[in-house]
Structures are given as C-alpha cells and as structure tokens.
Amino acid sequence: KRLPTADRLLKRGMHVNQNCAFCAVLTESCDHMFNDCVYVRFLLLNIGGLDTTDVGTCDVRDLWARATEILVDPLRKQGLILLAATWWVIWKDRNNYVFRGKPPFITGSLERVKLLISDWTTML
C-alpha cells in the first residue's frame, strides 16, 4: 500500500487529480484501484478463477492473503498469478493514463491480463 496513488500524494501536499483513472468517480487509493473499482471488478470477473462475490469486503492485503491460503497448490499458484497479472496491468494502464494521457481501454486490459496469466503460468 505504499504506491504513489492520489490519496497518498494528496496527504503529502501534492496537487494531483484525485479521481480514479478508471472510473473517474472515487478517489484513487490502492484498495480502490486494485479491488473496489468497477474496472478491476470487471477484469477479475472476466478472467475467472476468483470468487468476486465478496471481493469488495476486504482490502488488497486481505485479497492477497486469501489467495495464499488456498490449500491446493496449483489453485493457489493460479490465484496468485491471476491477482498479480491483473494488478500489474491495472498499474501500467493507470500510469499510461496519468503520465501519457492514454485512456484505459477495458478490452485491451483484459487481453493483456489473459496473456500475462498464460505466460506466467507456463513459466512458473
């Protein structure tokens, strides 16, 4: 939770756009961007393999902890890869928007997440 998200930058006195780069409604925070935002919820729902019915009831640390507690090793590995790939794409898309003005595109994000999951599953 030490990423330089808008909520943390505002607390440091920096003048930044506080709105989430994806939904543009709520303040960007680590928990919102990687767990609560409708954009990431759509990605998690559409890549499958993760129960998203109660995802919003926890923060990102809890979500990662849940994935690490899966008892069956292949399922645990897949859950961790799924989260890491989704969060990596979200962070990269956010930075492309903030620093390059390139708006996020949900279908492109979804394809990149799926590709990362496939590549990382093969490599690991």
PEMORA-V183134 format. One record per backbone hydrogen bond with DSSP energy under -1.0 kcal/mol. CO is the residue of the C=O (numbers start at 1). NH is the residue of the N-H. E is the energy in kcal/mol with one decimal. If there is no record, write none. Layout:
co/nh/e
CO/NH/E
CO/NH/E
This chain:
co/nh/e
3/5/-2.7
5/9/-2.3
6/10/-2.7
7/11/-1.5
8/12/-1.0
9/14/-2.3
10/13/-1.7
18/28/-2.9
20/24/-1.4
26/20/-2.6
28/7/-2.2
29/33/-3.0
30/34/-2.2
31/35/-1.1
31/36/-1.8
32/37/-3.0
37/41/-2.3
38/42/-2.2
39/43/-1.9
40/44/-2.9
41/45/-2.5
42/46/-2.2
43/47/-1.3
54/57/-1.5
55/58/-1.5
59/63/-2.3
60/64/-2.4
61/65/-2.5
62/66/-2.6
63/67/-1.7
64/68/-2.0
65/69/-1.2
72/76/-2.5
73/77/-2.9
74/78/-2.2
75/79/-2.4
76/80/-2.4
77/81/-2.4
78/82/-2.6
79/83/-2.1
80/84/-2.7
81/85/-2.8
82/86/-2.1
83/87/-3.0
84/88/-2.3
85/89/-2.2
86/90/-2.5
87/91/-2.5
88/92/-2.5
89/93/-2.9
90/94/-2.5
91/95/-2.4
92/96/-2.4
93/97/-1.8
94/98/-2.9
95/99/-2.7
96/100/-1.1
96/102/-2.1
97/101/-1.2
105/109/-2.5
106/110/-2.5
107/111/-2.1
108/112/-2.3
109/113/-2.4
110/114/-2.4
111/115/-2.3
112/116/-2.4
113/117/-2.7
114/118/-2.2
115/119/-2.8
116/120/-3.4
117/121/-2.3
118/122/-1.9
119/123/-2.3
120/124/-2.5
